[in-house]
């Protein structure tokens, strides 16, 4: 088994596509619409399946917001430099909610950003992060 994608429901598909592509550096891989059931999908990522897991954004026509609930935690992205990634995200208009620094009780450097729908995204500084992929 392998992780294929994670799905998030969004209130404005283009706004979310813009955030994940322009602020987080993902690529828009494909889109589709289902007129019978009134929803649109966008798949994004730093590469396509099967080599990379993807993010599926689902827009149910006419639904502009969702309650996130208390069960959802976050999506995590590996970055070579969390502080530099935060600076780049802020410069692109993104919302950094926790600046880069050590995780509580540890030494791993992390940061958090929030997407336009309020979903949390953790940035984890990883030495083995491949250069040229994702946030630089």
C-alpha positions as CSV (number, residue, x, y, z in Angstrom):
1,X,0.0,0.0,0.0
2,X,1.0,3.6,-0.5
3,X,-0.5,7.0,0.2
4,X,-2.0,8.4,-3.0
5,X,-3.6,11.7,-2.0
6,X,-5.2,13.7,0.7
7,X,-8.5,15.5,0.1
8,X,-9.5,18.9,1.4
9,X,-12.8,20.6,0.9
10,X,-12.4,24.2,-0.1
11,X,-14.7,27.2,-0.4
12,X,-13.2,28.8,-3.5
13,X,-11.3,26.5,-5.8
14,X,-9.3,29.1,-7.7
15,X,-8.2,30.9,-4.5
16,X,-6.9,27.6,-3.1
17,X,-5.2,26.6,-6.3
18,X,-3.5,30.0,-6.3
19,X,-2.3,29.5,-2.7
20,X,-0.9,26.0,-3.2
21,X,0.8,26.8,-6.5
22,X,1.9,30.4,-6.0
23,X,2.6,30.4,-2.2
24,X,3.7,26.8,-1.6
25,X,5.2,26.0,-5.0
26,X,3.0,23.0,-5.9
27,X,2.1,22.2,-9.5
28,X,-1.5,22.0,-10.7
29,X,-1.6,18.4,-12.1
30,X,-5.2,18.1,-13.3
31,X,-8.7,19.3,-12.8
32,X,-12.2,17.9,-13.4
33,X,-15.8,18.9,-13.0
34,X,-18.8,16.7,-12.3
35,X,-21.9,18.7,-13.4
36,X,-24.3,15.9,-12.3
37,X,-23.2,16.0,-8.7
38,X,-22.1,19.7,-8.7
39,X,-18.5,19.5,-7.7
40,X,-15.0,20.4,-9.1
41,X,-11.7,18.8,-8.3
42,X,-8.1,20.0,-8.6
43,X,-5.1,17.7,-7.9
44,X,-1.8,19.4,-6.9
45,X,1.6,18.3,-5.8
46,X,5.3,18.4,-6.2
47,X,5.1,15.5,-8.6
48,X,2.6,13.0,-9.9
49,X,1.5,9.6,-8.6
50,X,2.9,7.1,-8.2
51,X,6.2,8.8,-7.3
52,X,4.6,11.5,-5.1
53,X,1.4,11.8,-3.1
54,X,-1.0,14.4,-4.3
55,X,-3.4,17.0,-2.7
56,X,-7.0,16.8,-3.9
57,X,-9.0,20.0,-3.5
58,X,-12.7,19.5,-3.7
59,X,-15.1,22.4,-4.3
60,X,-18.8,21.5,-3.8
61,X,-20.6,24.1,-5.8
62,X,-22.2,26.8,-3.7
63,X,-20.5,25.8,-0.4
64,X,-18.2,28.7,0.6
65,X,-16.9,27.4,3.9
66,X,-16.6,24.4,6.2
67,X,-16.2,23.8,9.9
68,X,-12.7,22.3,10.3
69,X,-13.6,20.5,13.5
70,X,-11.1,19.3,16.1
71,X,-10.0,16.1,14.5
72,X,-8.0,17.6,11.6
73,X,-4.4,18.3,12.5
74,X,-2.2,19.4,9.6
75,X,-0.4,18.5,6.3
76,X,3.4,18.4,6.7
77,X,5.9,19.5,4.0
78,X,9.6,19.0,4.1
79,X,11.7,22.1,3.5
80,X,15.5,22.6,3.5
81,X,15.2,25.9,5.5
82,X,12.0,26.6,7.5
83,X,12.9,30.3,8.2
84,X,13.6,30.9,4.5
85,X,10.4,29.1,3.5
86,X,8.4,31.3,6.0
87,X,10.0,34.5,4.5
88,X,9.0,33.3,1.0
89,X,5.5,32.4,2.0
90,X,5.0,35.8,3.7
91,X,6.4,37.6,0.6
92,X,3.8,35.8,-1.5
93,X,1.0,36.9,0.8
94,X,0.7,33.7,2.8
95,X,-0.2,33.5,6.5
96,X,2.6,32.2,8.8
97,X,1.0,31.3,12.1
98,X,4.1,30.0,13.8
99,X,7.6,31.2,12.9
100,X,10.4,28.7,12.4
101,X,11.9,27.3,15.6
102,X,12.4,24.1,17.5
103,X,9.4,21.8,18.2
104,X,8.4,21.8,21.9
105,X,10.5,19.3,23.7
106,X,12.8,18.6,20.8
107,X,15.3,20.1,18.3
108,X,13.6,19.6,15.0
109,X,12.9,23.1,13.4
110,X,9.3,23.5,12.4
111,X,6.9,26.3,11.4
112,X,3.2,26.5,10.6
113,X,1.2,28.3,7.9
114,X,-2.5,28.4,7.2
115,X,-4.2,28.2,3.8
116,X,-7.1,30.4,2.8
117,X,-9.7,27.9,4.2
118,X,-7.9,27.7,7.6
119,X,-6.1,24.3,7.1
120,X,-2.8,24.1,8.9
121,X,0.4,23.2,7.1
122,X,3.5,22.3,9.0
123,X,6.9,23.0,7.5
124,X,9.5,20.6,8.8
125,X,13.2,21.5,8.2
126,X,14.8,18.4,6.8
127,X,18.5,18.1,5.8
128,X,17.7,15.3,3.3
129,X,15.1,17.5,1.5
130,X,15.7,17.3,-2.3
131,X,16.9,20.6,-3.8
132,X,14.7,21.8,-6.5
133,X,11.5,20.3,-5.1
134,X,8.8,22.4,-3.4
135,X,9.6,25.4,-1.3
136,X,13.1,26.8,-1.6
